[in-house]
Amino acid sequence: INLTASNAGTAGNQTITLSNATNLPVAGMAGGSSGDTTAPTYSAISLAANNSTVAVTFDEAVFNTNGGSGALEASDFAFSISGGSATLSSATPSSISIDGNQYTLGISLSGTPDGSETLTVQPAAADAIFDAAGNAASTSQSSNHQVTLNDQAGPTISSVAITAESGAQNNTLNEGD
């Protein structure tokens, strides 16, 4: 980068010129870029004890446009669930709250989770979530994108037996894992 200063013109006015001597992209210069070519990723995920929300933290600031502006909306995320007895009422989060790079998403479930359900959180589309440099978040995040729902199923009685000799009753309960 070349820096040239001149004192030509009216008194008190100076001209400073930046030029790119190498013709390589330089952040902040016309034709340059920030050099950031890395897509934003989830750095952490956590589930509320009552399974009502999941908090997703990104490794950098994210936006819903590739121009580095626009707050994320619930519709920028998609849920899927596998295993267990509970299902999703909607694949779109029911709510969103934002605190820095952490996005807390509301989960609408049908049925009672038994603790064997896996909830997956992904960007809703390839053009849903971007970093400030315009890199799109992958719709197949490879880490910090799944949580196991907490067991909310009560115990069940799996057997009752009364012995003939003593009349004692033996009950076996299943905690529901």
Secondary structure, 3 states (H helix, E strand, C coil): CEEEEECCCCCCCCEEEEECCCCCCCCCCCCCCCCCCCCCCEEEEEECCCCCEEEEEECCCCECCCCCCCCCCHHHEEEEEECCCCEECCCCCCCEEEECCEEEEECCEECCCCCCCEEEEEECCCCCCECCCCCECCCCCCCCCEEECCCCCCCEEEEEEECCCCCCEEEEEECCC
